[in-house]
Amino acid sequence: MVALEAKTGKLRWRHRIGPSETSPLVADGRVFVGDWNGFVYALAAKSGRELWRFRTGGEVKGALALSGRRLYAGSYDHHLYALAARTGRLIWRGSSQDRFGGRGTFYSTPAAAYGRVYIGSTDGKVYSFGASTGEVRWSQSTGGYVYASPAVWNQRILVGSYSGRFYSLDAATGDIQWQFSANGPISGSATVLGRVVYFATLKGRTYGLDARTGRQLWSFPDGKYSPVVAGPEQVYLTGYTKLYGLRPAGVR
C-alpha cells in the first residue's frame, strides 16, 4: 500500500500488506484497505502507520464501506463484518444463507443506507442486513453471481448480475420493481446521474436506463467494468482501450 504526493507523484510512505484488489477508503485521517490474507487494515493517512488490523476467515477482495462509526467488509469466508472504525473491534458478523452446494462469498462492496447494509454474493443473491444487528432482512435471487456493488437511489437498490439482468429492488423488502435484460454478464457497479442509471456488460456495451422504470434510454458499444464518471460538463467512460468523454445530445 503506497501513498503518493498528488502534485508530484513523489512517494510519501509505503506499508506492506498481502495481495490486494481492494480500493483504498480514505476518511477521518485514516486509510482502510483489505487483502487476500483476510485482513482489514486501518492506516494513518499521513504516515502509513498501522493503527489496527482485523482478520476475517477468508480473502477480502471487495472495497470497504464506512457509515457513521461502522466499517463494513465482505469476506470470502461467507460473512459480512461490521467493525468499529476507530478500533477495529468486531461489532457483528452476518452470514450468507445456506443453499445446496454451500454458502455464497462476498466480493461486492457493501452499500449502507436506510439502516441497512446491502451487498451482492456469489450465490446469486442480493442481501439486506440490519446495520446495527447483522440480521438478514431479505435476500433476492438474480440468477447469477452478483459481483457488482449495489447503487442506492430513491428507496431502490440498483444492481446487475452475471445472469445478464439488471434489477431495481425495493430497498425495504427486496421485491423486484423492474428488470432489464442486457447483452451479457454484468460485473461492474452502476452509476446513477439524475434519473438515469448507467452500467456496462462483459460483452462490451454500456447502457443508460430510466431508473424509475427500467426503460432503455441510451447505449454505447464499449465499456466492461467501470460505470460512467461525472465531470462538470460531461461524463467519462472507460472502454477496452480508449477513454471517452460524452455529452448529452445537442450540447457542444
C-alpha positions in Angstrom: 0.0 0.0 0.0 1.6 3.3 -1.1 0.8 7.0 -0.7 1.9 9.4 -3.4 2.1 13.2 -3.4 -0.8 14.3 -5.6 1.0 17.1 -7.3 4.4 15.4 -8.0 3.9 11.7 -7.7 6.6 11.5 -5.0 6.4 8.6 -2.7 5.2 9.7 0.7 5.0 6.3 2.5 4.8 2.6 1.9 3.1 -0.1 4.1 3.3 -3.8 3.3 0.1 -5.8 3.1 -0.9 -9.0 1.3 -2.1 -9.2 -2.3 -5.0 -6.8 -2.6 -7.8 -6.0 -5.0 -9.4 -3.5 -2.6 -9.7 0.1 -3.5 -8.5 2.2 -0.5 -11.1 4.1 1.5 -9.9 7.4 3.0 -11.8 9.0 5.8 -11.2 10.9 9.1 -7.4 10.8 8.6 -7.3 7.1 8.0 -6.9 4.7 5.1 -8.9 1.5 5.2 -8.0 -1.5 3.0 -8.3 -5.3 2.8 -6.1 -8.1 1.4 -6.2 -11.7 0.3 -4.7 -12.8 3.6 -8.1 -11.9 5.1 -7.0 -8.8 6.9 -8.8 -5.4 7.1 -6.3 -2.6 8.0 -6.6 0.9 9.3 -3.5 3.1 8.5 -2.7 6.7 9.4 -3.3 8.7 6.2 -0.3 11.0 6.8 2.3 8.4 7.8 1.1 4.9 6.8 1.4 3.8 10.4 -0.8 0.8 11.2 -3.4 1.7 13.7 -5.2 -1.7 13.8 -5.9 -4.8 11.8 -8.7 -7.3 11.9 -8.6 -10.8 10.5 -11.5 -12.4 8.8 -11.7 -16.1 7.8 -11.2 -15.6 4.1 -9.9 -13.2 1.4 -11.1 -9.7 1.5 -11.4 -8.7 -2.2 -14.0 -6.0 -2.5 -13.8 -2.5 -1.2 -15.0 -1.4 2.2 -17.8 0.8 3.2 -18.0 3.4 6.1 -21.2 4.7 7.6 -21.0 6.6 10.8 -18.6 4.8 13.2 -19.0 1.4 11.5 -16.8 -0.1 8.8 -18.3 -2.9 6.7 -16.3 -5.5 4.9 -17.3 -8.6 2.9 -15.1 -11.7 3.0 -14.7 -15.0 1.1 -15.4 -16.8 4.4 -19.2 -16.3 3.6 -19.5 -13.4 6.1 -20.1 -9.7 6.2 -18.3 -7.9 9.0 -19.2 -4.7 10.9 -16.2 -3.2 12.7 -15.7 -0.2 14.9 -13.8 2.2 12.6 -11.6 3.7 15.3 -10.5 0.4 17.0 -11.2 -2.5 14.6 -13.4 -4.1 17.3 -15.9 -6.6 15.9 -19.5 -5.4 16.3 -21.3 -8.1 14.4 -20.7 -10.8 11.7 -23.6 -11.6 9.3 -23.7 -14.7 7.1 -24.9 -15.6 3.6 -27.7 -18.2 3.6 -27.2 -22.0 3.4 -28.0 -23.5 0.0 -27.3 -26.6 -2.0 -23.6 -26.6 -2.8 -22.6 -24.3 0.1 -22.8 -20.7 1.0 -22.0 -17.7 -1.1 -19.0 -15.5 -0.7 -18.9 -11.7 -0.8 -16.8 -9.9 -3.5 -19.3 -7.0 -3.8 -18.6 -3.7 -2.0 -21.3 -3.1 0.7 -23.6 -0.1 0.5 -25.1 1.3 3.7 -28.4 3.2 3.7 -31.8 3.3 5.4 -30.5 1.5 8.5 -29.4 -1.4 6.3 -26.3 -2.8 4.6 -26.8 -4.1 1.0 -24.3 -6.4 -0.7 -24.2 -8.9 -3.6 -23.0 -12.5 -3.3 -21.6 -15.3 -5.4 -24.7 -17.4 -4.6 -26.6 -15.1 -7.0 -28.4 -13.2 -4.3 -28.5 -9.6 -3.1 -28.7 -9.3 0.7 -30.0 -6.7 3.1 -28.6 -6.9 6.6 -29.7 -4.8 9.6 -26.9 -2.2 10.1 -27.0 -2.5 13.8 -27.6 -6.2 14.3 -26.3 -8.0 11.2 -29.5 -10.0 10.8 -30.7 -10.8 7.3 -33.7 -8.6 6.5 -34.2 -10.0 3.0 -32.4 -11.7 0.1 -33.3 -11.7 -3.6 -32.1 -14.1 -6.2 -30.8 -12.8 -9.5 -29.9 -16.0 -11.4 -26.2 -15.3 -11.5 -23.2 -14.1 -9.5 -23.5 -10.7 -8.0 -20.0 -9.1 -8.0 -21.3 -5.6 -8.5 -21.8 -3.2 -5.7 -25.4 -2.1 -5.2 -26.3 1.5 -6.1 -28.8 3.1 -3.7 -31.3 5.6 -5.2 -34.7 6.8 -4.1 -35.5 3.8 -1.9 -34.3 1.5 -4.6 -31.3 -0.9 -4.9 -30.0 -0.9 -8.4 -27.6 -3.8 -9.3 -26.6 -6.1 -12.1 -25.9 -9.8 -12.2 -23.9 -12.3 -14.2 -27.2 -13.6 -15.4 -27.2 -10.6 -17.8 -30.1 -8.9 -16.0 -30.1 -5.6 -14.2 -32.5 -5.1 -11.3 -34.3 -2.4 -9.4 -35.2 -3.8 -5.9 -37.3 -2.3 -3.2 -34.9 -1.2 -0.5 -37.3 -2.2 2.3 -38.5 -5.6 1.0 -36.2 -6.7 -1.8 -39.2 -7.1 -4.1 -38.3 -6.7 -7.8 -39.7 -3.5 -9.2 -38.3 -4.0 -12.7 -35.6 -5.9 -14.5 -33.8 -5.3 -17.8 -32.1 -8.0 -20.0 -28.7 -6.7 -21.2 -26.5 -8.3 -23.9 -24.1 -10.1 -21.4 -22.9 -10.7 -17.8 -22.8 -7.6 -15.6 -19.7 -7.5 -13.3 -19.2 -3.8 -12.6 -21.2 -1.5 -10.4 -23.8 1.1 -11.6 -23.7 4.9 -11.5 -26.9 7.0 -11.1 -26.9 10.5 -12.5 -30.1 12.4 -12.2 -32.7 9.8 -13.0 -30.5 7.7 -15.3 -28.7 4.6 -14.1 -25.6 3.5 -16.2 -23.9 0.1 -16.2 -21.7 -1.9 -18.6 -21.6 -5.6 -19.5 -18.7 -8.0 -20.2 -19.8 -8.2 -23.8 -18.6 -4.6 -24.2 -21.7 -2.4 -24.1 -22.7 0.4 -21.7 -26.4 1.1 -21.1 -28.3 4.1 -19.7 -31.8 3.3 -18.2 -34.6 5.3 -16.7 -34.0 4.5 -13.0 -37.7 4.7 -12.3 -39.0 2.3 -15.0 -36.0 0.4 -16.5 -36.7 1.7 -19.9 -33.6 1.9 -22.1 -32.6 5.5 -22.9 -29.1 5.0 -24.4 -26.4 2.5 -25.1 -22.8 2.7 -26.3 -20.6 0.0 -27.9 -17.8 -0.1 -25.4 -17.2 -0.4 -21.6 -17.0 -3.6 -19.5 -16.5 -3.0 -15.8 -16.4 0.7 -15.0 -19.5 2.9 -14.8 -19.5 6.4 -16.2 -17.9 9.1 -14.1 -19.5 12.6 -13.9 -17.5 15.7 -14.7 -18.6 19.4 -14.6 -19.9 19.4 -18.2 -19.6 15.8 -19.5 -19.3 12.2 -18.4 -16.3 9.9 -18.9 -16.4 6.3 -19.9 -13.5 3.8 -19.7 -13.6 1.5 -22.7 -11.4 -1.5 -23.5 -8.6 0.5 -25.0 -10.0 4.1 -25.0 -11.2 6.7 -22.7 -14.3 8.6 -23.9 -15.8 12.0 -23.0 -19.5 12.1 -23.6 -22.0 15.0 -23.6 -25.8 15.0 -23.8 -27.2 15.2 -27.4 -27.4 18.8 -28.6 -24.8 20.1 -26.1 -21.5 21.4 -27.6 
